[in-house]
């Protein structure tokens, strides 16, 4: 029996990267998955891959930072599955590499809208049916950039720090309901969002240096974050609540320093 056998799950940002890997893993572990992404073509490809592997999933295009869209995907999950057991609020954007004094208010508003208001809306609308059934697991994607400086741009880092705080405060707001909420803080992972970094390094012939600052001296894979999300979504994490768990190769375990070459 799979670790999510019979569970009903929503995964946002499921059109690529961490979201796609998580939707596929959740389905493989027995969940019925509503895969949500802003790109209809990408999320339908995710669902096609899940179906080809024998899993159960539905695709839906939605903007994770728009309340009407969040209400719509929650309603779709309720109509299709009859309830929600797992929510993985994973959708996010990077905001690009813009220096502090060139960042506009509009840039900040958009990054916060998707990365922080999006998870808030997901919790706001998906938690009530979980509360009504007396159980549920919510996972949010934060970032190592929300823990320390220099792991992402300023608006991105601030938005992810906000996600960590959201998880901590929401855990207490949900006290006694049977609903758990936690965050994952990925380090450098090869996804669609980080592709420019990887493409640039490969063009320079420095791919082997990507991720060298963490103790494992490598970058991470979407499947490694998906495995952490699966744990937090499953009953194995039944006593884990209000936590922000770094899955970053050890990057956040230390202060910046110049590594001694071997």
C-alpha positions, 0 to 999 in steps of 0.5 A: 500500500502506498504512503498516500493510498486513498488520499486526495491531494492538490499540488500547485506549480505542478507543470514543472520542476518540484511540483511535477515531481511531487504530483508524480510521486504523490500519485505513485504513492496512491493519491488522487491528484489535482495538478494545478499550474498557470500553464495549461500545456505544462500541467496537462503534460504532467497529468499525461505522464502520471496517467501513463505510469498508472496514476490518477490525476486531473489537470487544471490551469489556475493562477496560484496568487489569484483568489478566484482561481484558488477558490476554483481549484479547491472547488474542483478538488472537492467536486472531483474527489469529495474532499481534500487530504493534502495540499502542497502549495508549491507554486512560485516565481523568482522575480529575476536578478535585479539589484536592490535599487532597481527593484520596482514596487510592481516587482515586489507586489507580483513576487509577494502575490504569487509566493506569499499571498498564494500560499495564504490563499491556499491555506485559507480556502483548502483548510476548512474542508480539512478541518471539517473532516478532522485531518489534513496535511498542508505543505508549503514551498519556502526556500533556503533564501528565506533563512539566510541572505545571498540565496536569492533576490531580495523580494524572493527571499522576503517572500519565502521568509514570509512563507516560513512565518505563515506556516508557523502562525497558521500551525497555531491558528489550526491548533486542535483541528487535526490539520498540520502545516509545514514548509520545505526550504529547498536549496539550489534545485534544477527547475524551470525557475533556476534554468538560466543559472544552469544554462549559463554555467553549462555555457561557461563549462562550469556546471561542476561548480553549481552548488559547490557552497553547500557541504554536499558540493552539488545541486539538488533534484526536484525528486529530492524535494518531492521526497520531503514533501511526501514525508510531510504529507504522509502519516509518517510526519504525524507529529511534525507541525509548524516547521520549516525543514531545509533540504539544501545539502547543508547550505543553511547550516553555516555562515559564508566562508571560502571553502578550502580546496582539496 
